[in-house]
């Protein structure tokens, strides 16, 4: 009996020793690999923690967000006006948009609305619009992320929507000076958010940009703006660099996620085990053996996506290697396994990849959305410059080169293929301005959907992304009475 107990004790000791060696080896392997990667990145000049990035917080009296706080608290007062506002970018047909100013009535959801219903509500929101204008004159903008935000980010979109509604109302009332002031405030709200180095903030900013683009298109259908006003609007749009803001956002979000690992290592709180291991054991085990491996996997994911963002921003969307389609593509991109099939991780990987075992939230969808926003920004800048050229010369230029350098600093860039936006004069005296779209193929400025199954709801639904033409009055009146998306 004693002999068997000794044998059992010996086996248990050997198993414990082997387990300790295994855990120690996992720790040493992960720690070494992570440190090598971090040292290499720091040697390249990368900053890998929020503290290293050293954000400078503006004083309260200089921060536009502090002044916006009382505005968003009262924003619900203006919600009916926002919901009842006329359509800003409703398509009568692919590439043809309803001009809002001449409309007598329109349908939003299932209700019919008129200017007579909208106007009193916007008048009720006049103090909010004045508060927005005053706040946006502040030199700095910092909504913060480490503490409770001063202004909920989705309410920034509502502010943009309110300003857009005001622009449309002013245009309908033939008040170009008021429309110019509200449109200037809207573009300033978009430009101010450039300084927010967080991906979620930039996504909100891009949504605000959609309102800015629609309001600008509507404003350019009016002949009420002079050269000075158009130059001011163009300068405001030039400050709205959507793609240029993303490197800082990627860097900060990466730093915050790496800081999360440091916080978890220093914490004594129990960690929820993905398996049967008790939490009191899993926490210390993950912190010692696997946290470095987990962090390394997260870091590699960020590095891959940051590189893809860089390629797309500096080259084009079509320059990105495709994610899938063929086995050859998988061989060329072995890092794909870091992003795909997270639910297929083996039992051991589920234990060690506590955080990176989940699907990665930063994908090509974010990159594509950013480039879409950048294309619309370039189109807005170019369309304003074309209007300035027409006012100055009585006609449109034969090509975009005629706008440089007096009206444009450089030729407008198409982020989808890296070339210049396409431009053609039209027989009716207008112009065709377009991007080749996400397939990188020039379809001659065709706004038609790529296939019959696609419903045209946004500019990017067409074969090419085309600066819209105004729908005829009859087509506009008919489209205005259809619920959105119909």
N, C-alpha and C positions, 0 to 999 in steps of 0.2 A: 504493500500500500504506500509506504513512504517512497519507494522507488518511483511509483506512478506519479505521486505528487511532485517529486523532483523533476520528473520528465515534463509534467504539465507546466511547472514553474519555469523550467528551462525554455520550453517552447514559447510561453508567454513573454519571457524576457527577450528571446530572439525576435519575436514579432514586434514587441515594443521598440527594440533597437532598430529593426528594419523600418518601422513606421517613422521613427525619429530621423533616420538617415534620409528617408524619402521626403519628409517635410523640410528638412534642412537643405536638401538638394534643390527642392522646388523654390525655397526662399533664395538661395544663393544664385540660382539660374535666373530667376525673375529680377532680383535686385541688380545683378550685373548687366543684364540686357537693358533694363529700364535706364540705368544710369548712363550707359554708353549712348543710348538714344538721346537722352536729355542733354548730355555734354555736347554731342554733335550738333544738336539744334541750337544750343546757346552759342556755340562757336560760330554759327551762321548768323548770329545776332537776334535770334528769336527770344521773346520774353514769354515765359511759361507760367506765370502766376499773375493774378490780378494786382498784387502788390508791385510786381516788376513793371506792369503797364502804367502804374502810377497816374491814374486819372485825376485831373485837377478839377475840384468842385468849385463852381462859381459862387460868389456871395449871393445871398437871397435877393437883395435888391437888384441884382443884375440878371437873375434867372427868370426867363419868360414863363417857365412852368409854375413858379410860385404865384405869379400874377394870373395864370390861367386857372388856378385852383378854384376860386370863387365862381368862375364861368362854368366849369363842368358841373358844379353842384346844382346849378340852375338850368342845366341843359335840357332836362326833361320837359321844361316849359315849351321848348321849341320842337319837341318831337312830332306833334301833329303837322307842323309846317314841313318838316323833313319828309314825312310819309306822304303828304299831299302834293309835294313839289312836282313840277312837270318833268317829263323824261329828259334826261340830259344826254344820253347816248343810245337812243332807241333806233333800231334799224328797220327801215321800211323795206329794204332788200339788202343783200350782201353789199357792203361798201357804200350804202346810202343811209344817211342819218336824218332823223326828224329835227328840223329847226324849231326850237321851243318857243321863241318869242312871238310868232304870229298865231300860235294855237289859241283857240277859244275854250277848248275843253280837252281832257285827256283821261285815260283810264289808268289807275294804279290799283293793282290787285283786282278787286271786283267793284270798286266804286269809281264814279265819274267825278272829276274835280275841275275847278275853274280858277282863273286868277282872282276872282272875287272872294273865293274861299281862302286862298293862300295868302293874299296880301295882308289881311288883318293879323294873321298869325305871325308873319314876318315882322310886322310893325311891333307886335308884342315882344319879339326877340331882339328889338333894336338895341336894348341895353347890353345884351349878350354880345352882339356884333361889335358894339363900341368897346366892350371889355376885351374881346379878342384882339381888336386892333391895337389897343393900348399895350396889352401884354406882349404882342409880337414885335413891338419896338425895342424890347429889352435886348441887350447885346449877346446874352448867353442862353443856353438851353440845356438843362440837365434834369431828366426825369428820374434818374437813379434806378438801381436794380437790387442793390444789396440790402436796402431797407424798403419799407412800404412805399410804393410809388406815390408821388404827390397827385398825379392824375392818372386814372385808369387808362391804359393804352387804347382800348377800343373806343373810349370816348373821344380820343383825338380824331378818329374817323368820323364821329358824329359832328365834331366841330368843322371838319372839312366838308361834310355834307351840308351843314347849315350855310357855310360860306358859298358853296356851289348854288344852293337854292336862292340865296340872295342875288348872286350874279344873274341867274336866269330871270328872276323877277325884275331886276333893274333893266335888263335888255328888253323884256316885254313892255316895260313902261317907258322905253326910249330914254333912259337915263344913263348915258355912256360913262359919265364921270363917276357915278355911284358904282356901276358895274366894274369899272377899272379899279376902284378902291377895294372892293370886295375880292376881286380876282387877285389883286396884288397881295392881300392878306392871306389868301389861300395858298399862293405860291410861297409866301414867306413861311407859313406853317410847315410846308413840305421841306423847304430848304433848311429850316431850323433843326429838323430832326436828323440832318446829316451827321451831327456830332454824336449821336447815340450809338456807341460801339457794341450793340447787342443784336443778334439776328432777329429776335422777336420784334424789336423796335423798328428795324429796317423793313420787316414785312408789313407792319402797320403803316410805315411811311409809304411803301409802294401802293398800299390800298388808298391812302390819301392822294397819291399821285394820279390814280384813276379819276378821282373827282376833279383834280386840277386839269387833267387832259381834256375831259368832257367839257368843263367850263370854258377852257381856252378855245376849243373848237367852236362852241356856240358863240363866243365873243367875236371870233374872226368872221362869222357870217354877218356881223353888223359892220356898217361903214362908219361907226361913230368914233373910232380911236384914231388919234393923230400920230405923227412920227415919234414924238417924244414918249407917248404912252406905250406905243408898240416896242420901242427900244427898251423901255423899263421892264415890260413883261418878258421880253426876250432875255434880258440880263437876269431876271429872276429865275427863269427856266434853266439858264446855263449853270446856276448854282445847285440845281437838283441833280446831282450826279449819283444815280442809284448804284451803279456797278462800283464806282470808286469808294463807296462807303462800306462795302462788304469785307475787304481784308481785315479791317479793324474789328468788325463784328465777329468774324470767324476767330480771330486771335483772342478776343475777350471771352467768347463762349468756350473755347478750348481751355483757356486759363481757369475759368470758373469750374469747369468739370475736373481738371487736374487738382484744383484746390479742394474739391469734394473728397478726393482720395486721401489727401493729407488730413482733412478733418476727421474722416472715418478712422484713420489709423490712430489718431490721438484720442479718440472717443472710447468710452467704456461701455457704451450702450450695446445691448444685444442686437445681433443681426439675424434677420429671418432666414433660416436655412431653406434652400431649394429642395431639400430631400428629407431624409429621416434623422439626420444629425441634429442633436439638441442645440438650441440657440446658444446656450452657455458655453458649448464647446466649439461651435462653428465660428463664432465671432473671433476668438483668439487665433483659431486655425487659419481663417481667411486673412486676418491682418498679418500674420507672420509668413505664411507659406505662399499665398496667392495674390495678395493685394497688388504687388508689383507687376505680376503677369497681367492682371486685370487692367491696371493702369496703362501698361504698355500697349495692350490691345486697343484701348480707347485712344491713346495717343496716335497710334498708327492710323486708325480710322480718321482722326482729325487731319493728319498730315495728307492722307490720300484725298480727302474732300477739299482741303485747302489748295492742293495742287490742281485739282480739277477746276476749282473756282478761278485760280490764276490763269489756267490755260484758256478757259472760256472768256474771261474778261479781257485778256491781252490779245487773244487770237479771235475766236468766235465760238458760237455754240456748236457749229458743225465740226470744229476742230477737236472736240472731245471724243475720246475712244468710246465706242458703244459698250453698254453694260453687258448685253447678252447676245442672243440670236444664234451663235455658233459655238462649237467646242473650241475652235481656234481662238475666239475672243476670250474664252475662259483661260486658255493657256497663256495668252498675252497679259492677262490681268489676274494673277494669282491672288491678289488682295481682295478679290470679290468675295471670297469665303468669309471675310470679316463682316460683311454686310448682309449676306443672304442666308436664309434658312436658320435663323437664330433658334427656332423652335426644335430643330433637329440636333442640337448639341447633345453630346453624350453625357452620361451621368457625371463623370469626372469634370468635364468642362462646365457643366451647370453649377458645380460647387465652386470652381475657381473664378469663373467669370460672373461674379455677383452683379456688376453693373453693365459690363460690356456684352453680357449674354443677351440683352434685349436688342431689339431692332434699333438701328441708328437713325435718329430723327433728322439729321442733316443729309439731304439727298440731292440728286440732280434737279429735283422739282424746284428747290429753292434757287439754284443757279439759273434755271430756265426762266423762272418768274422774274428774277432780277434783270435778266437780259431783255425780257419783254418790256419791262418798265423803262429800261434804258433806250430801247428803240423808240418808244412813244415820246420820251423826253427829246430825243434827237429830231423826231418828226415835228414836235411842237415848236422847237427852236427854229427849224428850217421853214416851217409854214409862216411863222411870224416874220422872218427875214424876207420871205417872198412877198408878203404883203407890204412890207416897208419898201422893197424894190419897186413894186407896182405903183405905190403912191408917189415915189420919187421920179419914176421914169414913164409912167402912164402905160406900162406894159410889163409882162413877166419876162424874166431872163430866158435866154435860149438854153442855158445849162446852169448847174449849181456853181460852177467855177466863177461865174460873174458876180456871185455874192461875196467872194473872198478877195481881199481881207476886210473890205469896208463894212459889210453887214454880217459876215460870219468869220470867226477866227480861222477855222479850218473847215474842210468839207465834212458834212455830217456822216457819221460812221454807222453802218449796219452791223449790229452785234451778232447777227445770225450767221453771216459769212465773212465778216471782217472787211468788206469792201464799202464803197460809198453808197448811201441810200440812192435808189433809182429815182429819176425825175424825167418827165416828158411833158412837153406842151401839148395841149388838147385843142382840137379844132374849134370847140366852143369858147375858147379864150381862157379856159381854166388850166389846171395842171394835174398831173398824176405823180404822186409822191408815195413811194412804197419801199418796204423791206421784203426780202425774198422769203421770209418766214423760216420756220424751224427745220424744214427739209433742205434748206440751202439752195433750192432750185428756183431760178428766175422764171416765173410764169407770166411775165409781161404785165404785172400789176393786176392780176386777176384776184378779185376778192371772193370768188365763188368757193364754197367748201370743197375740200379734196374729194369727198364722196357724198353720195346722196343721204347717207345715214347721219351725217353731221348737221346739227342745227346751228345756224349762224347767230351766235349770241355775243361774240366779242371780236375785235379786230383780228386776233390770232387764230380764229376759226377758218379764215380764208386760206387759199393756196399761197397768196402773198398777203402781207400785212399792209393795208392800204390806208392812206390818209383819206377819210370819208368824204364823199360828195354830199351836198344837201339834197334831200328828196324833194320832189316836186310838191307844190302845195296840196294837190289832191292825194298823192301817195302819203304825204305826211299826216294829213287829217285822218286818213283811213288807218294808218299804222298807230296813231296816237290813241285810237279807240279800241285797240286790242290789248288785252292784259300782257304784261312783260313775259317774254319767252314763248308767246304763241305765234 
